[in-house]
Amino acid sequence: MAKQTIIVMSDSHGDSLIVEEIRDRYLGKVDAIFHDGDSELRPDSPLWEGIQVVRGNMDFYSDYPERLVTQLGPTKIIQTHGHLFDINFNFQKLDFWAQE
């Protein structure tokens, strides 16, 4: 299997400059870029071009999906923000979803 490189970020809380910097630096150089919620940015922003984004508990726009599944070659990537699966307590709910 060929090596795959991804960028995963989250909880940027309105800091569009850091998201833009990461996107501009890595888009086209890595296989995928993901933002796992709490961006607090508009979902229709051109900033998201080339980035897979889900909704976090601090994102007030409901246009973001709560979960995404991305197939990257032979690898399935599941994406969500942790609040939906109570990850502060354990990973069991998240693990059950991942096994589906």
Backbone as CSV, one residue per row, in Angstrom:
resi,resn,N_x,N_y,N_z,CA_x,CA_y,CA_z,C_x,C_y,C_z
1,MET,0.844,-1.178,0.000,0.000,0.000,0.000,0.892,1.246,0.000
2,ALA,0.527,2.199,-0.834,1.286,3.446,-0.918,1.054,4.298,0.325
3,LYS,2.057,5.028,0.695,1.963,5.932,1.843,0.963,7.047,1.550
4,GLN,0.136,7.349,2.544,-0.808,8.455,2.438,-0.496,9.463,3.534
5,THR,-0.606,10.729,3.188,-0.354,11.790,4.156,-1.592,12.663,4.254
6,ILE,-2.046,12.885,5.494,-3.213,13.730,5.712,-2.896,14.776,6.781
7,ILE,-3.650,15.853,6.747,-3.598,16.882,7.783,-4.945,16.855,8.486
8,VAL,-4.936,16.806,9.807,-6.158,16.866,10.605,-6.012,18.029,11.578
9,MET,-7.015,18.900,11.565,-7.016,20.022,12.504,-8.420,20.172,13.067
10,SER,-8.527,20.874,14.163,-9.838,21.176,14.743,-9.682,22.321,15.734
11,ASP,-10.826,22.768,16.239,-10.860,23.749,17.317,-10.051,25.009,17.005
12,SER,-10.200,25.510,15.798,-9.512,26.752,15.436,-10.269,27.985,15.936
13,HIS,-11.502,27.817,16.365,-12.299,28.845,17.051,-12.172,30.245,16.447
14,GLY,-12.557,30.349,15.174,-12.612,31.648,14.516,-11.306,32.127,13.912
15,ASP,-10.230,31.390,14.104,-8.929,31.800,13.574,-8.816,31.366,12.111
16,SER,-9.370,32.159,11.230,-9.347,31.814,9.807,-7.931,31.873,9.238
17,LEU,-7.073,32.666,9.829,-5.707,32.796,9.306,-4.916,31.506,9.436
18,ILE,-5.068,30.794,10.548,-4.323,29.542,10.708,-4.857,28.474,9.764
19,VAL,-6.177,28.439,9.581,-6.761,27.484,8.634,-6.272,27.798,7.222
20,GLU,-6.280,29.063,6.858,-5.818,29.479,5.532,-4.339,29.154,5.331
21,GLU,-3.538,29.385,6.353,-2.104,29.095,6.258,-1.855,27.609,6.033
22,ILE,-2.548,26.773,6.788,-2.383,25.325,6.635,-2.858,24.887,5.251
23,ARG,-4.034,25.376,4.837,-4.551,25.019,3.511,-3.581,25.446,2.413
24,ASP,-3.131,26.682,2.460,-2.250,27.189,1.407,-0.911,26.460,1.378
25,ARG,-0.433,26.063,2.524,0.862,25.384,2.590,0.780,23.936,2.122
26,TYR,-0.337,23.243,2.409,-0.382,21.799,2.192,-1.330,21.312,1.110
27,LEU,-2.299,22.116,0.679,-3.247,21.666,-0.336,-2.499,21.306,-1.616
28,GLY,-2.722,20.119,-2.104,-2.024,19.631,-3.288,-0.727,18.910,-2.972
29,LYS,-0.265,19.010,-1.714,0.968,18.339,-1.300,0.691,17.139,-0.407
30,VAL,-0.524,17.071,0.139,-0.945,15.939,0.962,-2.173,15.318,0.306
31,ASP,-2.529,14.124,0.754,-3.654,13.418,0.146,-5.006,13.983,0.559
32,ALA,-5.103,14.553,1.737,-6.373,15.126,2.199,-6.125,16.033,3.393
33,ILE,-7.049,16.994,3.562,-7.030,17.880,4.724,-8.411,17.828,5.365
34,PHE,-8.433,17.676,6.683,-9.679,17.558,7.438,-9.719,18.595,8.556
35,HIS,-10.905,19.133,8.797,-11.129,19.985,9.970,-12.264,19.351,10.756
36,ASP,-11.992,18.988,12.000,-12.937,18.214,12.803,-13.802,19.060,13.726
37,GLY,-14.125,20.261,13.307,-15.131,21.043,14.013,-14.587,22.116,14.927
38,ASP,-15.521,22.965,15.345,-15.242,24.144,16.161,-14.371,25.162,15.429
39,SER,-14.669,25.326,14.153,-13.991,26.387,13.406,-14.646,27.731,13.700
40,GLU,-15.952,27.711,13.937,-16.764,28.912,14.136,-16.742,29.821,12.905
41,LEU,-16.470,29.238,11.747,-16.451,29.981,10.490,-17.649,29.577,9.637
42,ARG,-18.011,30.424,8.695,-19.164,30.145,7.827,-18.879,28.932,6.934
43,PRO,-19.850,28.045,6.794,-19.640,26.865,5.960,-19.510,27.178,4.468
44,ASP,-19.990,28.334,4.029,-19.896,28.681,2.613,-18.625,29.480,2.287
45,SER,-17.722,29.564,3.226,-16.479,30.305,3.011,-15.603,29.602,1.973
46,PRO,-15.011,30.352,1.046,-14.072,29.760,0.092,-12.844,29.165,0.782
47,LEU,-12.649,29.514,2.020,-11.545,28.967,2.810,-11.583,27.443,2.854
48,TRP,-12.789,26.867,2.771,-12.945,25.417,2.905,-12.669,24.648,1.619
49,GLU,-12.347,25.331,0.544,-12.072,24.624,-0.704,-10.930,23.627,-0.497
50,GLY,-11.226,22.363,-0.752,-10.222,21.312,-0.612,-10.102,20.737,0.785
51,ILE,-10.958,21.161,1.714,-10.911,20.681,3.101,-12.243,20.020,3.449
52,GLN,-12.182,18.831,4.034,-13.371,18.136,4.518,-13.657,18.646,5.931
53,VAL,-14.871,19.151,6.162,-15.187,19.831,7.423,-16.444,19.241,8.051
54,VAL,-16.400,19.028,9.372,-17.589,18.637,10.128,-17.888,19.689,11.190
55,ARG,-19.083,19.591,11.723,-19.573,20.544,12.724,-19.115,20.150,14.124
56,GLY,-18.682,21.132,14.886,-18.350,20.921,16.292,-19.414,21.518,17.187
57,ASN,-19.263,21.354,18.477,-20.262,21.866,19.419,-20.256,23.392,19.521
58,MET,-19.240,24.057,18.989,-19.192,25.523,19.001,-19.529,26.128,17.638
59,ASP,-19.843,25.290,16.673,-20.224,25.769,15.343,-21.726,25.983,15.313
60,PHE,-22.127,27.219,15.126,-23.542,27.553,15.208,-24.250,27.454,13.868
61,TYR,-23.500,27.230,12.800,-24.105,27.031,11.485,-24.456,25.556,11.334
62,SER,-25.692,25.266,10.994,-26.116,23.869,10.893,-25.820,23.273,9.522
63,ASP,-25.221,24.044,8.625,-24.930,23.533,7.287,-23.764,22.547,7.260
64,TYR,-22.991,22.497,8.308,-21.908,21.512,8.371,-22.491,20.140,8.693
65,PRO,-21.972,19.088,8.082,-22.402,17.750,8.497,-21.813,17.413,9.867
66,GLU,-22.515,16.589,10.630,-21.980,16.164,11.927,-20.952,15.051,11.773
67,ARG,-21.073,14.288,10.695,-20.162,13.168,10.451,-19.865,13.086,8.963
68,LEU,-18.667,12.673,8.650,-18.294,12.401,7.262,-17.504,11.105,7.210
69,VAL,-17.675,10.385,6.131,-16.859,9.209,5.854,-16.199,9.462,4.507
70,THR,-14.890,9.406,4.482,-14.121,9.660,3.266,-13.315,8.419,2.932
71,GLN,-13.424,7.972,1.705,-12.616,6.852,1.239,-11.387,7.430,0.565
72,LEU,-10.233,7.148,1.099,-8.969,7.650,0.565,-8.152,6.439,0.132
73,GLY,-8.295,6.067,-1.133,-7.681,4.826,-1.590,-8.293,3.670,-0.823
74,PRO,-7.469,2.799,-0.259,-8.007,1.668,0.501,-8.392,2.024,1.946
75,THR,-8.182,3.250,2.330,-8.391,3.662,3.718,-9.706,4.418,3.872
76,LYS,-10.508,3.990,4.848,-11.737,4.703,5.172,-11.453,5.602,6.365
77,ILE,-11.758,6.886,6.219,-11.540,7.856,7.288,-12.899,8.328,7.779
78,ILE,-13.142,8.152,9.076,-14.381,8.643,9.672,-14.057,9.930,10.414
79,GLN,-14.967,10.871,10.310,-14.671,12.209,10.816,-15.874,12.744,11.575
80,THR,-15.637,13.232,12.773,-16.664,13.856,13.592,-15.980,14.703,14.651
81,HIS,-16.760,15.445,15.400,-16.235,16.169,16.552,-16.553,15.328,17.786
82,GLY,-15.671,15.270,18.731,-15.784,14.352,19.860,-17.007,14.493,20.733
83,HIS,-17.637,15.666,20.761,-18.778,15.859,21.660,-19.936,14.920,21.341
84,LEU,-20.041,14.478,20.102,-21.147,13.588,19.729,-20.996,12.194,20.314
85,PHE,-19.787,11.841,20.702,-19.513,10.489,21.178,-18.960,10.461,22.599
86,ASP,-19.110,11.545,23.336,-18.686,11.610,24.742,-17.253,11.130,24.947
87,ILE,-16.332,11.578,24.103,-14.967,11.057,24.192,-14.214,11.504,25.440
88,ASN,-14.762,12.442,26.187,-14.107,12.822,27.446,-14.184,11.704,28.476
89,PHE,-15.084,10.759,28.250,-15.272,9.666,29.204,-14.662,8.366,28.710
90,ASN,-14.902,8.009,27.452,-14.276,6.833,26.849,-14.517,6.874,25.343
91,PHE,-13.899,5.949,24.643,-13.998,5.918,23.185,-14.963,4.856,22.678
92,GLN,-15.735,4.244,23.544,-16.580,3.118,23.155,-17.603,3.494,22.075
93,LYS,-18.324,4.596,22.246,-19.323,5.005,21.249,-18.660,5.294,19.896
94,LEU,-17.525,5.960,19.937,-16.804,6.258,18.703,-16.327,4.969,18.044
95,ASP,-15.840,4.049,18.838,-15.384,2.765,18.320,-16.531,1.996,17.670
96,PHE,-17.710,1.994,18.301,-18.872,1.314,17.719,-19.217,1.916,16.359
97,TRP,-19.203,3.242,16.257,-19.490,3.875,14.974,-18.430,3.503,13.936
98,ALA,-17.190,3.483,14.338,-16.103,3.154,13.413,-16.226,1.730,12.888
99,GLN,-16.780,0.836,13.690,-16.915,-0.564,13.285,-18.081,-0.792,12.325
100,GLU,-18.998,0.177,12.223,-20.164,0.013,11.331,-19.744,-0.056,9.883
